[in-house]
Amino acid sequence: MGSCSNRAKEEGEAVGYLPEGAMVAVMSGRPLMGRKGNVEIASVIPSVGGKMNFGRLPASADSMS
């Protein structure tokens, strides 16, 4: 995933972007702010404007690069 660049609306979340430009709200993603890292996509919800992607940090400690 690209770097998480913004804080999300919910406490502890961050917003990042996949290489193709899709936005991902990352649960507990604040540690990735300004850095790149691996994220597991937890759910994808269709919406009028496209898909809403929700992710979470992997359980392994080597998820940040």
mmCIF file of the N, C-alpha and C atoms, coordinates in Angstrom:
data_MODEL
# 
_entry.id   MODEL 
# 
loop_
_atom_site.group_PDB 
_atom_site.id 
_atom_site.type_symbol 
_atom_site.label_atom_id 
_atom_site.label_alt_id 
_atom_site.label_comp_id 
_atom_site.label_asym_id 
_atom_site.label_entity_id 
_atom_site.label_seq_id 
_atom_site.pdbx_PDB_ins_code 
_atom_site.Cartn_x 
_atom_site.Cartn_y 
_atom_site.Cartn_z 
_atom_site.occupancy 
_atom_site.B_iso_or_equiv 
_atom_site.pdbx_formal_charge 
_atom_site.auth_seq_id 
_atom_site.auth_comp_id 
_atom_site.auth_asym_id 
_atom_site.auth_atom_id 
_atom_site.pdbx_PDB_model_num 
ATOM 1   N N  . MET A 1 1  ? 0.844   -1.171 0.000  1.00 0.00 ? 1  MET A N  1 
ATOM 2   C CA . MET A 1 1  ? 0.000   0.000  0.000  1.00 0.00 ? 1  MET A CA 1 
ATOM 3   C C  . MET A 1 1  ? 0.889   1.233  0.000  1.00 0.00 ? 1  MET A C  1 
ATOM 4   N N  . GLY A 1 2  ? 0.387   2.310  -0.549 1.00 0.00 ? 2  GLY A N  1 
ATOM 5   C CA . GLY A 1 2  ? 1.082   3.581  -0.459 1.00 0.00 ? 2  GLY A CA 1 
ATOM 6   C C  . GLY A 1 2  ? 1.063   4.067  0.975  1.00 0.00 ? 2  GLY A C  1 
ATOM 7   N N  . SER A 1 3  ? 1.619   5.209  1.219  1.00 0.00 ? 3  SER A N  1 
ATOM 8   C CA . SER A 1 3  ? 1.672   5.694  2.594  1.00 0.00 ? 3  SER A CA 1 
ATOM 9   C C  . SER A 1 3  ? 0.309   6.183  3.063  1.00 0.00 ? 3  SER A C  1 
ATOM 10  N N  . CYS A 1 4  ? 0.102   6.103  4.375  1.00 0.00 ? 4  CYS A N  1 
ATOM 11  C CA . CYS A 1 4  ? -1.102  6.668  4.984  1.00 0.00 ? 4  CYS A CA 1 
ATOM 12  C C  . CYS A 1 4  ? -0.849  8.165  5.125  1.00 0.00 ? 4  CYS A C  1 
ATOM 13  N N  . SER A 1 5  ? -1.719  8.950  4.557  1.00 0.00 ? 5  SER A N  1 
ATOM 14  C CA . SER A 1 5  ? -1.445  10.377 4.483  1.00 0.00 ? 5  SER A CA 1 
ATOM 15  C C  . SER A 1 5  ? -2.355  11.241 5.338  1.00 0.00 ? 5  SER A C  1 
ATOM 16  N N  . ASN A 1 6  ? -3.491  10.737 5.741  1.00 0.00 ? 6  ASN A N  1 
ATOM 17  C CA . ASN A 1 6  ? -4.454  11.560 6.478  1.00 0.00 ? 6  ASN A CA 1 
ATOM 18  C C  . ASN A 1 6  ? -5.035  10.788 7.645  1.00 0.00 ? 6  ASN A C  1 
ATOM 19  N N  . ARG A 1 7  ? -5.485  11.536 8.630  1.00 0.00 ? 7  ARG A N  1 
ATOM 20  C CA . ARG A 1 7  ? -6.244  10.918 9.717  1.00 0.00 ? 7  ARG A CA 1 
ATOM 21  C C  . ARG A 1 7  ? -7.657  10.685 9.226  1.00 0.00 ? 7  ARG A C  1 
ATOM 22  N N  . ALA A 1 8  ? -8.220  9.573  9.631  1.00 0.00 ? 8  ALA A N  1 
ATOM 23  C CA . ALA A 1 8  ? -9.604  9.271  9.276  1.00 0.00 ? 8  ALA A CA 1 
ATOM 24  C C  . ALA A 1 8  ? -10.532 9.854  10.337 1.00 0.00 ? 8  ALA A C  1 
ATOM 25  N N  . LYS A 1 9  ? -11.810 9.736  10.086 1.00 0.00 ? 9  LYS A N  1 
ATOM 26  C CA . LYS A 1 9  ? -12.809 10.303 10.995 1.00 0.00 ? 9  LYS A CA 1 
ATOM 27  C C  . LYS A 1 9  ? -12.814 9.602  12.350 1.00 0.00 ? 9  LYS A C  1 
ATOM 28  N N  . GLU A 1 10 ? -12.659 8.298  12.355 1.00 0.00 ? 10 GLU A N  1 
ATOM 29  C CA . GLU A 1 10 ? -12.698 7.524  13.597 1.00 0.00 ? 10 GLU A CA 1 
ATOM 30  C C  . GLU A 1 10 ? -11.355 7.580  14.316 1.00 0.00 ? 10 GLU A C  1 
ATOM 31  N N  . GLU A 1 11 ? -11.382 7.538  15.635 1.00 0.00 ? 11 GLU A N  1 
ATOM 32  C CA . GLU A 1 11 ? -10.176 7.578  16.458 1.00 0.00 ? 11 GLU A CA 1 
ATOM 33  C C  . GLU A 1 11 ? -9.226  6.437  16.100 1.00 0.00 ? 11 GLU A C  1 
ATOM 34  N N  . GLY A 1 12 ? -7.973  6.744  15.869 1.00 0.00 ? 12 GLY A N  1 
ATOM 35  C CA . GLY A 1 12 ? -6.962  5.739  15.592 1.00 0.00 ? 12 GLY A CA 1 
ATOM 36  C C  . GLY A 1 12 ? -6.851  5.314  14.139 1.00 0.00 ? 12 GLY A C  1 
ATOM 37  N N  . GLU A 1 13 ? -7.798  5.700  13.303 1.00 0.00 ? 13 GLU A N  1 
ATOM 38  C CA . GLU A 1 13 ? -7.762  5.311  11.894 1.00 0.00 ? 13 GLU A CA 1 
ATOM 39  C C  . GLU A 1 13 ? -6.925  6.288  11.080 1.00 0.00 ? 13 GLU A C  1 
ATOM 40  N N  . ALA A 1 14 ? -6.446  5.787  9.951  1.00 0.00 ? 14 ALA A N  1 
ATOM 41  C CA . ALA A 1 14 ? -5.722  6.617  8.990  1.00 0.00 ? 14 ALA A CA 1 
ATOM 42  C C  . ALA A 1 14 ? -6.254  6.288  7.604  1.00 0.00 ? 14 ALA A C  1 
ATOM 43  N N  . VAL A 1 15 ? -6.035  7.187  6.671  1.00 0.00 ? 15 VAL A N  1 
ATOM 44  C CA . VAL A 1 15 ? -6.456  6.973  5.291  1.00 0.00 ? 15 VAL A CA 1 
ATOM 45  C C  . VAL A 1 15 ? -5.218  6.816  4.433  1.00 0.00 ? 15 VAL A C  1 
ATOM 46  N N  . GLY A 1 16 ? -5.212  5.778  3.613  1.00 0.00 ? 16 GLY A N  1 
ATOM 47  C CA . GLY A 1 16 ? -4.116  5.547  2.687  1.00 0.00 ? 16 GLY A CA 1 
ATOM 48  C C  . GLY A 1 16 ? -4.670  5.232  1.315  1.00 0.00 ? 16 GLY A C  1 
ATOM 49  N N  . TYR A 1 17 ? -3.773  5.013  0.371  1.00 0.00 ? 17 TYR A N  1 
ATOM 50  C CA . TYR A 1 17 ? -4.179  4.762  -1.006 1.00 0.00 ? 17 TYR A CA 1 
ATOM 51  C C  . TYR A 1 17 ? -3.423  3.571  -1.562 1.00 0.00 ? 17 TYR A C  1 
ATOM 52  N N  . LEU A 1 18 ? -4.144  2.717  -2.276 1.00 0.00 ? 18 LEU A N  1 
ATOM 53  C CA . LEU A 1 18 ? -3.528  1.599  -2.961 1.00 0.00 ? 18 LEU A CA 1 
ATOM 54  C C  . LEU A 1 18 ? -2.795  2.122  -4.190 1.00 0.00 ? 18 LEU A C  1 
ATOM 55  N N  . PRO A 1 19 ? -1.854  1.331  -4.749 1.00 0.00 ? 19 PRO A N  1 
ATOM 56  C CA . PRO A 1 19 ? -1.098  1.810  -5.913 1.00 0.00 ? 19 PRO A CA 1 
ATOM 57  C C  . PRO A 1 19 ? -1.977  2.272  -7.084 1.00 0.00 ? 19 PRO A C  1 
ATOM 58  N N  . GLU A 1 20 ? -3.148  1.662  -7.263 1.00 0.00 ? 20 GLU A N  1 
ATOM 59  C CA . GLU A 1 20 ? -4.029  2.079  -8.367 1.00 0.00 ? 20 GLU A CA 1 
ATOM 60  C C  . GLU A 1 20 ? -4.881  3.291  -8.013 1.00 0.00 ? 20 GLU A C  1 
ATOM 61  N N  . GLY A 1 21 ? -4.705  3.838  -6.795 1.00 0.00 ? 21 GLY A N  1 
ATOM 62  C CA . GLY A 1 21 ? -5.392  5.061  -6.417 1.00 0.00 ? 21 GLY A CA 1 
ATOM 63  C C  . GLY A 1 21 ? -6.606  4.874  -5.527 1.00 0.00 ? 21 GLY A C  1 
ATOM 64  N N  . ALA A 1 22 ? -7.018  3.646  -5.253 1.00 0.00 ? 22 ALA A N  1 
ATOM 65  C CA . ALA A 1 22 ? -8.183  3.410  -4.399 1.00 0.00 ? 22 ALA A CA 1 
ATOM 66  C C  . ALA A 1 22 ? -7.871  3.803  -2.954 1.00 0.00 ? 22 ALA A C  1 
ATOM 67  N N  . MET A 1 23 ? -8.812  4.473  -2.318 1.00 0.00 ? 23 MET A N  1 
ATOM 68  C CA . MET A 1 23 ? -8.656  4.903  -0.935 1.00 0.00 ? 23 MET A CA 1 
ATOM 69  C C  . MET A 1 23 ? -8.971  3.757  0.015  1.00 0.00 ? 23 MET A C  1 
ATOM 70  N N  . VAL A 1 24 ? -8.217  3.681  1.123  1.00 0.00 ? 24 VAL A N  1 
ATOM 71  C CA . VAL A 1 24 ? -8.427  2.660  2.145  1.00 0.00 ? 24 VAL A CA 1 
ATOM 72  C C  . VAL A 1 24 ? -8.445  3.338  3.506  1.00 0.00 ? 24 VAL A C  1 
ATOM 73  N N  . ALA A 1 25 ? -9.494  3.102  4.289  1.00 0.00 ? 25 ALA A N  1 
ATOM 74  C CA . ALA A 1 25 ? -9.529  3.521  5.688  1.00 0.00 ? 25 ALA A CA 1 
ATOM 75  C C  . ALA A 1 25 ? -8.900  2.383  6.492  1.00 0.00 ? 25 ALA A C  1 
ATOM 76  N N  . VAL A 1 26 ? -7.812  2.684  7.195  1.00 0.00 ? 26 VAL A N  1 
ATOM 77  C CA . VAL A 1 26 ? -7.047  1.649  7.900  1.00 0.00 ? 26 VAL A CA 1 
ATOM 78  C C  . VAL A 1 26 ? -7.322  1.734  9.391  1.00 0.00 ? 26 VAL A C  1 
ATOM 79  N N  . MET A 1 27 ? -7.938  0.676  9.934  1.00 0.00 ? 27 MET A N  1 
ATOM 80  C CA . MET A 1 27 ? -8.209  0.605  11.365 1.00 0.00 ? 27 MET A CA 1 
ATOM 81  C C  . MET A 1 27 ? -6.888  0.534  12.121 1.00 0.00 ? 27 MET A C  1 
ATOM 82  N N  . SER A 1 28 ? -6.733  1.323  13.159 1.00 0.00 ? 28 SER A N  1 
ATOM 83  C CA . SER A 1 28 ? -5.507  1.399  13.964 1.00 0.00 ? 28 SER A CA 1 
ATOM 84  C C  . SER A 1 28 ? -4.301  1.729  13.096 1.00 0.00 ? 28 SER A C  1 
ATOM 85  N N  . GLY A 1 29 ? -4.506  2.536  12.060 1.00 0.00 ? 29 GLY A N  1 
ATOM 86  C CA . GLY A 1 29 ? -3.452  2.840  11.110 1.00 0.00 ? 29 GLY A CA 1 
ATOM 87  C C  . GLY A 1 29 ? -2.623  4.063  11.416 1.00 0.00 ? 29 GLY A C  1 
ATOM 88  N N  . ARG A 1 30 ? -2.876  4.744  12.522 1.00 0.00 ? 30 ARG A N  1 
ATOM 89  C CA . ARG A 1 30 ? -2.116  5.959  12.818 1.00 0.00 ? 30 ARG A CA 1 
ATOM 90  C C  . ARG A 1 30 ? -0.602  5.724  12.874 1.00 0.00 ? 30 ARG A C  1 
ATOM 91  N N  . PRO A 1 31 ? -0.105  4.539  13.313 1.00 0.00 ? 31 PRO A N  1 
ATOM 92  C CA . PRO A 1 31 ? 1.347   4.335  13.291 1.00 0.00 ? 31 PRO A CA 1 
ATOM 93  C C  . PRO A 1 31 ? 1.948   4.393  11.887 1.00 0.00 ? 31 PRO A C  1 
ATOM 94  N N  . LEU A 1 32 ? 1.140   4.236  10.849 1.00 0.00 ? 32 LEU A N  1 
ATOM 95  C CA . LEU A 1 32 ? 1.644   4.286  9.477  1.00 0.00 ? 32 LEU A CA 1 
ATOM 96  C C  . LEU A 1 32 ? 1.634   5.699  8.883  1.00 0.00 ? 32 LEU A C  1 
ATOM 97  N N  . MET A 1 33 ? 1.168   6.666  9.624  1.00 0.00 ? 33 MET A N  1 
ATOM 98  C CA . MET A 1 33 ? 1.068   8.023  9.083  1.00 0.00 ? 33 MET A CA 1 
ATOM 99  C C  . MET A 1 33 ? 2.416   8.472  8.521  1.00 0.00 ? 33 MET A C  1 
ATOM 100 N N  . GLY A 1 34 ? 2.428   8.835  7.235  1.00 0.00 ? 34 GLY A N  1 
ATOM 101 C CA . GLY A 1 34 ? 3.634   9.301  6.583  1.00 0.00 ? 34 GLY A CA 1 
ATOM 102 C C  . GLY A 1 34 ? 4.592   8.206  6.144  1.00 0.00 ? 34 GLY A C  1 
ATOM 103 N N  . ARG A 1 35 ? 4.217   6.943  6.334  1.00 0.00 ? 35 ARG A N  1 
ATOM 104 C CA . ARG A 1 35 ? 5.079   5.820  5.942  1.00 0.00 ? 35 ARG A CA 1 
ATOM 105 C C  . ARG A 1 35 ? 4.297   4.835  5.105  1.00 0.00 ? 35 ARG A C  1 
ATOM 106 N N  . LYS A 1 36 ? 5.018   3.987  4.394  1.00 0.00 ? 36 LYS A N  1 
ATOM 107 C CA . LYS A 1 36 ? 4.384   2.911  3.634  1.00 0.00 ? 36 LYS A CA 1 
ATOM 108 C C  . LYS A 1 36 ? 4.346   1.661  4.501  1.00 0.00 ? 36 LYS A C  1 
ATOM 109 N N  . GLY A 1 37 ? 3.367   0.803  4.252  1.00 0.00 ? 37 GLY A N  1 
ATOM 110 C CA . GLY A 1 37 ? 3.281   -0.442 4.999  1.00 0.00 ? 37 GLY A CA 1 
ATOM 111 C C  . GLY A 1 37 ? 2.271   -1.380 4.386  1.00 0.00 ? 37 GLY A C  1 
ATOM 112 N N  . ASN A 1 38 ? 2.277   -2.597 4.861  1.00 0.00 ? 38 ASN A N  1 
ATOM 113 C CA . ASN A 1 38 ? 1.322   -3.595 4.393  1.00 0.00 ? 38 ASN A CA 1 
ATOM 114 C C  . ASN A 1 38 ? 0.025   -3.485 5.180  1.00 0.00 ? 38 ASN A C  1 
ATOM 115 N N  . VAL A 1 39 ? -1.068  -3.654 4.470  1.00 0.00 ? 39 VAL A N  1 
ATOM 116 C CA . VAL A 1 39 ? -2.394  -3.601 5.083  1.00 0.00 ? 39 VAL A CA 1 
ATOM 117 C C  . VAL A 1 39 ? -3.220  -4.755 4.532  1.00 0.00 ? 39 VAL A C  1 
ATOM 118 N N  . GLU A 1 40 ? -3.967  -5.422 5.402  1.00 0.00 ? 40 GLU A N  1 
ATOM 119 C CA . GLU A 1 40 ? -4.908  -6.453 4.966  1.00 0.00 ? 40 GLU A CA 1 
ATOM 120 C C  . GLU A 1 40 ? -6.250  -5.788 4.714  1.00 0.00 ? 40 GLU A C  1 
ATOM 121 N N  . ILE A 1 41 ? -6.835  -6.016 3.551  1.00 0.00 ? 41 ILE A N  1 
ATOM 122 C CA . ILE A 1 41 ? -8.167  -5.478 3.271  1.00 0.00 ? 41 ILE A CA 1 
ATOM 123 C C  . ILE A 1 41 ? -9.175  -6.331 4.035  1.00 0.00 ? 41 ILE A C  1 
ATOM 124 N N  . ALA A 1 42 ? -9.916  -5.695 4.933  1.00 0.00 ? 42 ALA A N  1 
ATOM 125 C CA . ALA A 1 42 ? -10.880 -6.404 5.772  1.00 0.00 ? 42 ALA A CA 1 
ATOM 126 C C  . ALA A 1 42 ? -12.252 -6.480 5.114  1.00 0.00 ? 42 ALA A C  1 
ATOM 127 N N  . SER A 1 43 ? -12.634 -5.417 4.390  1.00 0.00 ? 43 SER A N  1 
ATOM 128 C CA . SER A 1 43 ? -13.928 -5.428 3.717  1.00 0.00 ? 43 SER A CA 1 
ATOM 129 C C  . SER A 1 43 ? -13.944 -4.386 2.606  1.00 0.00 ? 43 SER A C  1 
ATOM 130 N N  . VAL A 1 44 ? -14.788 -4.644 1.633  1.00 0.00 ? 44 VAL A N  1 
ATOM 131 C CA . VAL A 1 44 ? -15.009 -3.726 0.513  1.00 0.00 ? 44 VAL A CA 1 
ATOM 132 C C  . VAL A 1 44 ? -16.514 -3.542 0.397  1.00 0.00 ? 44 VAL A C  1 
ATOM 133 N N  . ILE A 1 45 ? -16.953 -2.301 0.466  1.00 0.00 ? 45 ILE A N  1 
ATOM 134 C CA . ILE A 1 45 ? -18.384 -2.007 0.430  1.00 0.00 ? 45 ILE A CA 1 
ATOM 135 C C  . ILE A 1 45 ? -18.682 -1.164 -0.804 1.00 0.00 ? 45 ILE A C  1 
ATOM 136 N N  . PRO A 1 46 ? -19.578 -1.640 -1.680 1.00 0.00 ? 46 PRO A N  1 
ATOM 137 C CA . PRO A 1 46 ? -19.940 -0.827 -2.846 1.00 0.00 ? 46 PRO A CA 1 
ATOM 138 C C  . PRO A 1 46 ? -20.720 0.414  -2.416 1.00 0.00 ? 46 PRO A C  1 
ATOM 139 N N  . SER A 1 47 ? -20.456 1.523  -3.085 1.00 0.00 ? 47 SER A N  1 
ATOM 140 C CA . SER A 1 47 ? -21.193 2.751  -2.803 1.00 0.00 ? 47 SER A CA 1 
ATOM 141 C C  . SER A 1 47 ? -21.488 3.450  -4.130 1.00 0.00 ? 47 SER A C  1 
ATOM 142 N N  . VAL A 1 48 ? -22.249 4.515  -4.063 1.00 0.00 ? 48 VAL A N  1 
ATOM 143 C CA . VAL A 1 48 ? -22.613 5.260  -5.262 1.00 0.00 ? 48 VAL A CA 1 
ATOM 144 C C  . VAL A 1 48 ? -21.366 5.789  -5.967 1.00 0.00 ? 48 VAL A C  1 
ATOM 145 N N  . GLY A 1 49 ? -20.380 6.230  -5.205 1.00 0.00 ? 49 GLY A N  1 
ATOM 146 C CA . GLY A 1 49 ? -19.171 6.801  -5.775 1.00 0.00 ? 49 GLY A CA 1 
ATOM 147 C C  . GLY A 1 49 ? -18.085 5.784  -6.095 1.00 0.00 ? 49 GLY A C  1 
ATOM 148 N N  . GLY A 1 50 ? -18.350 4.521  -5.924 1.00 0.00 ? 50 GLY A N  1 
ATOM 149 C CA . GLY A 1 50 ? -17.342 3.478  -6.153 1.00 0.00 ? 50 GLY A CA 1 
ATOM 150 C C  . GLY A 1 50 ? -17.294 2.533  -4.974 1.00 0.00 ? 50 GLY A C  1 
ATOM 151 N N  . LYS A 1 51 ? -16.123 1.971  -4.718 1.00 0.00 ? 51 LYS A N  1 
ATOM 152 C CA . LYS A 1 51 ? -15.973 1.036  -3.609 1.00 0.00 ? 51 LYS A CA 1 
ATOM 153 C C  . LYS A 1 51 ? -15.320 1.720  -2.416 1.00 0.00 ? 51 LYS A C  1 
ATOM 154 N N  . MET A 1 52 ? -15.783 1.381  -1.221 1.00 0.00 ? 52 MET A N  1 
ATOM 155 C CA . MET A 1 52 ? -15.152 1.840  0.009  1.00 0.00 ? 52 MET A CA 1 
ATOM 156 C C  . MET A 1 52 ? -14.342 0.664  0.554  1.00 0.00 ? 52 MET A C  1 
ATOM 157 N N  . ASN A 1 53 ? -13.025 0.862  0.727  1.00 0.00 ? 53 ASN A N  1 
ATOM 158 C CA . ASN A 1 53 ? -12.134 -0.184 1.210  1.00 0.00 ? 53 ASN A CA 1 
ATOM 159 C C  . ASN A 1 53 ? -11.780 0.072  2.669  1.00 0.00 ? 53 ASN A C  1 
ATOM 160 N N  . PHE A 1 54 ? -11.843 -0.979 3.467  1.00 0.00 ? 54 PHE A N  1 
ATOM 161 C CA . PHE A 1 54 ? -11.475 -0.891 4.877  1.00 0.00 ? 54 PHE A CA 1 
ATOM 162 C C  . PHE A 1 54 ? -10.400 -1.930 5.134  1.00 0.00 ? 54 PHE A C  1 
ATOM 163 N N  . GLY A 1 55 ? -9.320  -1.506 5.782  1.00 0.00 ? 55 GLY A N  1 
ATOM 164 C CA . GLY A 1 55 ? -8.213  -2.413 6.024  1.00 0.00 ? 55 GLY A CA 1 
ATOM 165 C C  . GLY A 1 55 ? -7.786  -2.377 7.481  1.00 0.00 ? 55 GLY A C  1 
ATOM 166 N N  . ARG A 1 56 ? -6.854  -3.278 7.801  1.00 0.00 ? 56 ARG A N  1 
ATOM 167 C CA . ARG A 1 56 ? -6.283  -3.329 9.147  1.00 0.00 ? 56 ARG A CA 1 
ATOM 168 C C  . ARG A 1 56 ? -4.822  -3.735 9.005  1.00 0.00 ? 56 ARG A C  1 
ATOM 169 N N  . LEU A 1 57 ? -4.052  -3.431 10.033 1.00 0.00 ? 57 LEU A N  1 
ATOM 170 C CA . LEU A 1 57 ? -2.652  -3.813 10.034 1.00 0.00 ? 57 LEU A CA 1 
ATOM 171 C C  . LEU A 1 57 ? -2.549  -5.313 10.248 1.00 0.00 ? 57 LEU A C  1 
ATOM 172 N N  . PRO A 1 58 ? -1.631  -5.983 9.554  1.00 0.00 ? 58 PRO A N  1 
ATOM 173 C CA . PRO A 1 58 ? -1.439  -7.415 9.775  1.00 0.00 ? 58 PRO A CA 1 
ATOM 174 C C  . PRO A 1 58 ? -0.939  -7.670 11.198 1.00 0.00 ? 58 PRO A C  1 
ATOM 175 N N  . ALA A 1 59 ? -1.158  -8.855 11.698 1.00 0.00 ? 59 ALA A N  1 
ATOM 176 C CA . ALA A 1 59 ? -0.734  -9.209 13.058 1.00 0.00 ? 59 ALA A CA 1 
ATOM 177 C C  . ALA A 1 59 ? 0.784   -9.265 13.185 1.00 0.00 ? 59 ALA A C  1 
ATOM 178 N N  . SER A 1 60 ? 1.494   -9.555 12.091 1.00 0.00 ? 60 SER A N  1 
ATOM 179 C CA . SER A 1 60 ? 2.946   -9.697 12.165 1.00 0.00 ? 60 SER A CA 1 
ATOM 180 C C  . SER A 1 60 ? 3.627   -8.357 12.350 1.00 0.00 ? 60 SER A C  1 
ATOM 181 N N  . ALA A 1 61 ? 4.739   -8.354 13.055 1.00 0.00 ? 61 ALA A N  1 
ATOM 182 C CA . ALA A 1 61 ? 5.460   -7.126 13.354 1.00 0.00 ? 61 ALA A CA 1 
ATOM 183 C C  . ALA A 1 61 ? 6.227   -6.597 12.150 1.00 0.00 ? 61 ALA A C  1 
ATOM 184 N N  . ASP A 1 62 ? 6.408   -7.406 11.098 1.00 0.00 ? 62 ASP A N  1 
ATOM 185 C CA . ASP A 1 62 ? 7.192   -6.958 9.943  1.00 0.00 ? 62 ASP A CA 1 
ATOM 186 C C  . ASP A 1 62 ? 6.325   -6.304 8.881  1.00 0.00 ? 62 ASP A C  1 
ATOM 187 N N  . SER A 1 63 ? 5.166   -5.793 9.251  1.00 0.00 ? 63 SER A N  1 
ATOM 188 C CA . SER A 1 63 ? 4.239   -5.209 8.284  1.00 0.00 ? 63 SER A CA 1 
ATOM 189 C C  . SER A 1 63 ? 4.650   -3.819 7.815  1.00 0.00 ? 63 SER A C  1 
ATOM 190 N N  . MET A 1 64 ? 5.516   -3.136 8.570  1.00 0.00 ? 64 MET A N  1 
ATOM 191 C CA . MET A 1 64 ? 5.904   -1.785 8.182  1.00 0.00 ? 64 MET A CA 1 
ATOM 192 C C  . MET A 1 64 ? 7.220   -1.829 7.425  1.00 0.00 ? 64 MET A C  1 
ATOM 193 N N  . SER A 1 65 ? 7.287   -1.025 6.373  1.00 0.00 ? 65 SER A N  1 
ATOM 194 C CA . SER A 1 65 ? 8.534   -0.984 5.587  1.00 0.00 ? 65 SER A CA 1 
ATOM 195 C C  . SER A 1 65 ? 9.075   0.413  5.500  1.00 0.00 ? 65 SER A C  1 
# 
